[in-house]
Amino acid sequence: MIVRRLAFAGPLVALLLACTFFALQSPRFLTGANLSLVLQQVMVVGVLAIGQTLVILTGGIDLACGMIMALGSITMSLLAVKHGWHPAVAIAGGMGVTTLAGMVNGLLVTRIKLPPFIVTLGTLSVFTALLLWYSGSQSIRGADIREMAPSLLFFGHSLRFGGFVLTYGGLALIGLAILIWYLLNHTAWGRHVHAIGDDPDAAMLSGIKINRTLISVYALAGLICGFAGWVAAGRVGSISPIGFTDINLASITAVVIGGTSLFGGRGSILGSVLGAMIVGVFNTGLSLAGVDDYWQMFAAGNLVLIAVALDQWLRRATK
């Protein structure tokens, strides 16, 4: 329990230190407009990182989450704009597709006994091909979406508090984080997820249905990918099959920096959201300081290395 609390406290302290540092470097950093921009930049990655956290907690990894998200986003938009479905039904259809995609990953991991890395590396290409085939490699224009299905852009709307702008997507990220945190920490299902990540053999001997739990984890992660696709549509204002191509790696980065162990069993949903915020703060702070993009990537890579090194140290310290 203490280790799990540290997994959340570490990213929180790191976020506060990063904000303090960049606030001292630039007076514009703590302005409402800049903080609003940070939240808007991380809301899609943050939602996707929540699903990624569920998978990594079980000792797995999801390299296909970005393409699943894009597939869901394209599906719901084409169903509404091209085929004339009611937007609510189209959104449900897109999320159904992503849930099914996640379930396929889970079945391959549990029934075929393939490593999650290999499974999701393979389905990354499979879902990319399906995405390009179904969309015809064509983007859906924002004007068409606003005319036929404006509710697809719902999460791009915002509330204004003085100079601070809070988008509905940011609120959705916070609400989803609280919901999944509750499931993981206050339900039997959440205890089973942690137990499988800690020691799958011991979990099986204690009566936990490992395969069923893992399939539910991958299916829920797929559903969250679909929700991220809806949020992404509102964030960008249009839908492209080649948008967010590197977001799967960004979600893993957020999870690792947020304190979730890549070996499974230990981590925090709130920590993953904070991890996404840390990356956003670093990118925005370095941009305000005039640092080139490649040095921002350099900083993000070093953050991952530091986080994994700390994870290894914690594992050795708790043995």
N, C-alpha and C positions, 0 to 999 in steps of 0.2 A: 504493500500500500504506500509506503514511504517513497519507494522508487517511482511509482506512478505519479505521485504528487510532484516529485522533482522533475519528471518528464514534462509537466505543465509549467512549473515555476521557472525552469531554465529559459524557455522561449520568451516568457513574459519579461524576465529581466533583460534578456538580449534585445527585445523590442524597445524597452524603455531606454536602454543605453544607446541604441542606434538613433532613436528620436532625439535624445539629448545631444548627441554628438552633431547630428546634422542641423539641429536648431542653432547650435553655436556657430556652425559654419555659414549658415544662410538665414537671414531674418525672414525670408519668404517661406521657409519650410513649415512652420506651425500655423500658417494662415489657413483659414477655412477652405479656400479654393484648392490649396495644395493637398490638404488632408482628404478632401472629397475626391480628388483625382486618384490618390493612393487607393482608397477603398473601391473606386470604380475599376481600377486596373486589376485588383486582386479578386474581385467577386466571382468571376468564372473559375479561375484557378482554385480559389478557396472551396467552392462547391465540389469541384472535381476531386480535390484533395480529401474531402470527407469520405467519398467512396473509396478512394485509394487507401485511406487509413484502415478501413474495414478489412480489405484484402491483405494488407501488410501485417495487420495484427494476427492473422492466422498463419503467418510465415510465408505468404505468397507475394506476388507482385502483379500489377496489371499494366502492361505496356500498350494495350489496345484501347485504353479508356478514352483517349482523345478522338480516335476514329469512331468509337461507339457514340460519343457525344455528337460528332458531326453528322453521323448517320441518322441519329434521332432528330436533330435539328432540320436536316434536309427532308426527312420523311414527313414531319409535321407540317412543314411549309408547303411542300408539293401537294400533300393531301388537301390542304386548305386553299391554296392559290390555284393550282392546276386542275384539281379534280372537284373542287367546289364543296368539300366536306365542311361541316360546321366546325369552327375553330376549336371548340372544346373537344370534339371527337377526334379532330386531327392531332391535337396535342396528346390526347390519350393514346392514339395510335402510334405516335412517335416514341412515347415512353414505353409502350408495349414492345416495340421493336428493340429498344435498348435493353429492356429487362430480359427479353429472350436471348439477346446477344450475350449478356452477362451469364445467363443460365447455361448457354453453350460452353462458355469458358469453365464454369463450375463442373459440368458433366465430364468434360475432357480431363480435368484435374482429378476428379474423384473416381470415375468409372474406368477411364483408360489409364489412369495412374501416370499421367505425364507431368513433368515439373511445371509449375505455374509460369516460370520465365519462358519456357519453350512454347507452351500453349498460347500465351498472349502475344508472343513474338510472331507466331504463325497466324493467329487471328487478326493481328494488326494488318497484315497484307490482305487477308480475306475480306475484312470489313472495308479496307480502303478500296479494293476492287468493286465491291458491291455499292459503295458510296458513289464512285465515279460512274458506274454503269447506270444506277438509278437516276442520278442527277443529270446524266449526259454531260458531265463536267461543266455544267452551267450554274451560275450564281442566281439567287432569287433577289430581285431588286427590292429595295426598301419601299419604293412607291407602290409596287404591286402588293406587298404585304400590308401596307397601311390601308390600301383600298379594299382588299379581300378579307384580310384577317388581322386587324389591328391588335387584337389581344395577344398575338405572338410577340409583340413588342412591349408588352405590359411592364416587364422588369426594367425597361429603360426609362420609365417615368420616375419622377423624383419629388422629394419634399425639400423645401428650402428653409433653413434656420439661419437667418442672417447671411453670413458669407459661406456657410457650410451647406452643401447639397448632399442629401442622402437619397440614393436611388432605391427603388423597390427591390432591385437585385441585391443590394447590400443588406436590406432587411431580411430578404429570403435566406441569404447566407447565414445570418445570425440565428434565425429561426430554425433552419435545418441543423445547424451545429448543436443547438440545445436539444432538439428532438433525438438525434442520433447519440448524443452524449447520454441522454436518459436511457435509451435502449441498451447501451453498452454497460451502464453502471447500476441500473436498477431493475433489470429483468434477468430471468434465467438464461435467455438466449445470449445476452451480453456476457454473462459469466462463462458460458460455453465457448464463445468466441475467444475470450482470453485464455481459457484453459487449453484449447487446441493449439494456440500459438505458443504457450508455455511448454507444453509437453503432450504431443498428440497421443503417445502410447498410454500415458497416465490418464488422459481424458477418455480414451476408449475403455480402459479398465474400470473407470468410474461410471460407465453407463451412458456417456454422451454419444449421440449418433453423429459421428464425425462427418460422414458424407452428406447427410441431410443438412447439417449446419453449414458446411462449406458451400453447398449449392445455394442455400439461402443468402449467404454472404455475397457471392458473386452476382446473384440475381438482384439483390438490393443495390449493390454497387452499379449494376447496369441501369437500374431505375434512376439512381442519382445522376448518372451520366446523361440520361434523357432530360432530367430537370436542368442540368447544367447547359444543355443545348438550348433549352427555352430561355434561360437567363442570358446566354451568349447572344441570342437573336435580339434581345432588348438592348444589350450592351453595344452591339455594333450597328444595329438598325437595318441590317441585311443579312443574308445567309449565303455563305460560300462553301463549296465542298473542300476547298484547299485552305480555309482559314484555320487558325489555331493548330498548325501542323506539329508544333513542338510542345503542346500543352500537356501531353502525357509525361514528358520529362519534367516540366514545371511542377506538376502535381506531386511527383515523387520527391522533387527537391523540397517542396513545402512540407511534406510529411516528415522527411528525414530531419530537416532543420527544426521542425516542431517537436522533436524528441521521441518519435515512434521508432522502435527498434526494427531494423531490417530483418532481424531473426525472429520476429513475432513475439506476441505475448505481452508486450509493454508499449504503451503509447497513449495518446490523448487526442480526441477529436478537437478540443479547443486548442491544444498545442499545434495541430496541423493548420488551423485557421491562423494562429499567430505566426506560424512558419511562413505562410503565404504573405502575411502582412510584413514580415521582416524582409522578404525578398523585394516586395513593393517599396518599402521604405528605403532600402539600399539603392534600388534603381532610380527612384525619384530624387533622393538626396545627392547621388552622384551626378545625375543630370543637371541639377541646380548648380552643382560645383563645376560644371563644364567638363566632366570626365567623359571620354569617348565610350561608345557602346561596348567595344571589345574588353575594356577594363571593367565594365559592369558585369560582363560574363565571367571575367576572371574572378571578381569578388564573389559572385554567386557560386562558382565552383569551389572556391576555398571555404565558403560557408558549409557546403556539403561535406567536404573532407573533415572539417573541424567537428561537425555534428556526428559523423560516423566514428571518429576517433573518441569522442566523449561517450558514445554508446558502447564502444568496446571497453572503455575504462570502467563504465558502470557495470557491465556484465562481469568483468573480472572482480570488481569490488564487492559484488553481491554473492559471489560463489563461496 
